[in-house]
Amino acid sequence: MVLYKSTRGVSPSVSFQQALLSGYAPDGGLYLPETLPSFSREELRAWAKLSAQELLQAMLPHFVSSDEITAEELQSVLDGCYSKFDDPDDLIPLKTVGSVKVAEMWHGPTGSFKDLALSVVGRLVDYFLEKSGRKANIIVRTSGDTGSAAIHSVLGSKHINIVVWYPRGCVSLVQELQMTTVDAPNVKVFSVEGTTDEADVPLRKISADKEFVSKYNLACFNSVNVSRILLQAVHFTYLYLKICPTVDRYVTFCVPTGGLGNITGCVVARTMGIPLQIVSTVNENDIVDRTFRLNDFSLSDSVVHTPSSAMDIQIPYNIERIFYYLTSQKSQIVRDVMESFERDGRCKLPEAITKTNTYLQTARVDTEELFSAMKQVWQENNYAICPHTAVAMNAGLRLAAQNPEEEIVVIATATPAKFPQVMERGGVPVPRVEQVECLFGLPEHKELVEKGEDWEKRMRDAVASFNQ
Ligand SMILES: Cc1ncc(COP(=O)(O)O)c(C=O)c1O
């Protein structure tokens, strides 16, 4: 049976199903498979002909054993999982833009790369709940795309309820409408009068209440959930094979980075043998760049608000998963580093991390550089990119100029149509997207949460109200 252990190595190992339906491990770490498969180049070449759904069918049994889900059951769970994508036969369209390629990972129902993994996570969770006769409740605190992608992944589910909680004014109007125009009995959306950090407080308190978590079977759909990382590793494998079916060279993926979830998928793919080089690109919230380039793993004083707002984070919580792989799974080292960081707000990384990194580089891109990349690709290629993608594009173009031989793929994480104000500021026309335009004028379904109210009670009541 495939078991999952915590990056910090103290908590007991759990099954896939348990990891899927939980958040952090009890020791504060994050779950990962005890062992990862290693794929030969021949095996990978044989997979190059597969569709994304067929590749899931081939790779997922390495992460969840047949005792938990048989091949037939898996097939029926996966059947049609990408049916709401623009073109299920071309899941991640590739474009050539100047000296780089762009992989558009955002062609799912909400225009975000998160649709790729969440379209499958919702189905897997539903499958296990149906089998056990239980229900699960999810609380999502979002200041970007996770809310709408999570809602869409559970639409129609009889077993999963979702509470979405977003700080008013910190999400774009389109992102807000994508959440508030959904009318479904298992969805409740709250618009909160507060900052991202303030909006986090009630969720942290509730997550620490073991009794409440167990009574309502609270699960978590952000990239703390290991299934999102593994599914994204499959999607990066699919993308690599589309670019290089002969599996005979390295390809460099430049990835817009916030909480490091998406890039951890790349790291897992690389650890399983996919010949990738990875560039994690960040905005002014640059802890990832400082950590890997300067060995300065330290908290900044505050979050800087930038046009690539989904990447405006202080603590890239998936970093310990990357440390875990860089140390060849030495959880004692990961635990020491993370505990020291949590205690002191900083930690000097040991050589077991700094000297073993052969595949992950970083780049910091400021707001001026973001807009210059956005404008350049529009003026030279008539191609619009979202502000997050523009961060990776700036780094990708720089890298391509320095190393013309290198094959560079910029990962596009959202449709530019979601960010009309930023696009206008960059002087780039906003592309018309049917999915977005149809949102305007639809009735909204949201509850307002104001300053001075008991937010924790509102959140608890919302979960309880689904379960009366
Ligand atoms: C559009 C977009 N790009 C990039 C990111 C960063 O992804 P990650 O948090 O997995 O690093 C996000 C995450 O919210 C996002 O919504």
The ligand as an SDF file (V2000), in Angstrom:
LIG
                    3D

 16 16  0  0  0  0  0  0  0  0999 V2000
   -2.6770   33.1030  -11.3750 C   0  0  0  0  0  0  0  0  0  0  0  0
   -1.7630   32.5170  -10.3660 C   0  0  0  0  0  0  0  0  0  0  0  0
   -0.4600   32.4020  -10.6650 N   0  0  0  0  0  0  0  0  0  0  0  0
    0.4250   31.8910   -9.7840 C   0  0  0  0  0  0  0  0  0  0  0  0
    0.0230   31.4580   -8.5320 C   0  0  0  0  0  0  0  0  0  0  0  0
    1.0470   30.9020   -7.5780 C   0  0  0  0  0  0  0  0  0  0  0  0
    0.9300   29.5220   -7.4760 O   0  0  0  0  0  0  0  0  0  0  0  0
    1.5340   28.7380   -6.2170 P   0  0  0  0  0  0  0  0  0  0  0  0
    0.8560   29.3110   -5.0020 O   0  0  0  0  0  0  0  0  0  0  0  0
    1.1780   27.3340   -6.4410 O   0  0  0  0  0  0  0  0  0  0  0  0
    2.9980   29.0030   -6.2050 O   0  0  0  0  0  0  0  0  0  0  0  0
   -1.3280   31.5240   -8.1850 C   0  0  0  0  0  0  0  0  0  0  0  0
   -1.7790   31.0610   -6.8470 C   0  0  0  0  0  0  0  0  0  0  0  0
   -2.7260   31.4960   -6.2760 O   0  0  0  0  0  0  0  0  0  0  0  0
   -2.2450   32.0650   -9.1260 C   0  0  0  0  0  0  0  0  0  0  0  0
   -3.5610   32.1580   -8.8460 O   0  0  0  0  0  0  0  0  0  0  0  0
  1  2  1  0
  2  3  1  0
  2 15  2  0
  3  4  2  0
  4  5  1  0
  5  6  1  0
  5 12  2  0
  6  7  1  0
  7  8  1  0
  8  9  2  0
  8 10  1  0
  8 11  1  0
 12 13  1  0
 12 15  1  0
 13 14  2  0
 15 16  1  0
M  END
$$$$
